[in-house]
Amino acid sequence: MSIASRPFGVAPSGAEVTEYTLTNHGGASVSIIDFGGVVTKIIVPDREGTLGDVNLGFDDVAVYAGDSGSMGALIGRFGNRIGGAAFNLEGKAYTLGKNNGENNLHGGPEGFNVRMWRAEPAEGDEADILTLRLVSPDGDQGFPGELEVRVDYSFNDACELGIHYQAKTSKPTLVNLTNHCYFNLDGHDAGTVEDLQLQINADCVTEVGPDLIPTGKLIPVCDVPYGFSSMTRVGDVLAKRGECPLMSAAGGVDFNYCAGRDRETKLIATLYSPKTGRVMEVVTDQPGVQCYTGQGLHHTGKDGVPYGRFGGLCLETQHYPDGIHHPHFPSVVLRPQDTYDTLTVYRFGVR
């Protein structure tokens, strides 16, 4: 195992950005920059052993700092949406930035995806690890408490990309950390994910209104056309969006799937490319996963590749969106006496 580094431009703050590449003995690799904790490349073999990049991304840090759709980034303090961009916690009212209509999305206008993280690379015989650290001050984006965050990216010879999130707070606060990689197992330059097959191991989805804020109701996956309860071609589901008001409002799939069993490690999703044979299993101790089919993509990516609608698919492990407003959802509150600690592994292989 080895870690190489190279300059990756300059952040808006003037800080020099570095890209770290973790390479296993088979030549597969994962690259990450210390701006936004962004995963810039995931290069893994297909069924013929040919290496290819399955992660959408950009060549210029300025794009990651601007209209990138949070591509590849670490998301915080709160992944997904908080309705009304406000909440009450222990008798106090807090107001957040509105950056998704009237709602707060992915922590606010200046979330963790546009921060410089302190990077500590460590090579290992069994796995390479890149540790990223960030201190979010009390009141940052409207959230209470100073939050100390540590994220360990790891990569090994089994082509397992691990993301271990930890956080401590000085006051009761909300935390829901995730990663926003856009995957295309046919290759980042393949066009769309419509020919990929997806299975999500969840019993329900969170019902949402037109603004994608949960109503509090959990709907059995058998009652929606986007259930993915068995291996299903993504394009076949997207073809039904005109028949489904919620898919029509979202422009595709952008929903939280509820596996439950918080803190219990489980296989929550499997993505497969019949064309390349690549398969990605998502293993997590989180209770939910947001599937987003990239309908908002409108970018020019690495090597000048156009990323259009449905060009990549996100599988963001998480607690349920807007959980602070729905007491029956798994708790999203972190208190000073506790440690936020969760692990997600994206396991790449072939069939």
Protein Blocks (a to p, Z undefined) as FASTA:
>chain_A
ZZddddebjafkopacdddddddfkopacdddfehpiafbdcdddfkopacdfbdcdfbf
klmmmmnoogoiacdfbecjdehiiaceehiacddddfehjaceehiablfklcccdddd
dddfkbccddddddddehiahiaciddddddddddfkopacdddddddfbdcddddddfd
dcdfkbjklopaklpccddddfbdcdddfkopaehiacdfklpcklomaccdfklmmmmm
mmpmklmmnopacddddebjnhiacdfbdcddfknopacddddfbfbdcddehlmgccdc
ehhiacdehkbccddddddehklmmmkbccfbdcfkbccddddddddddZZ
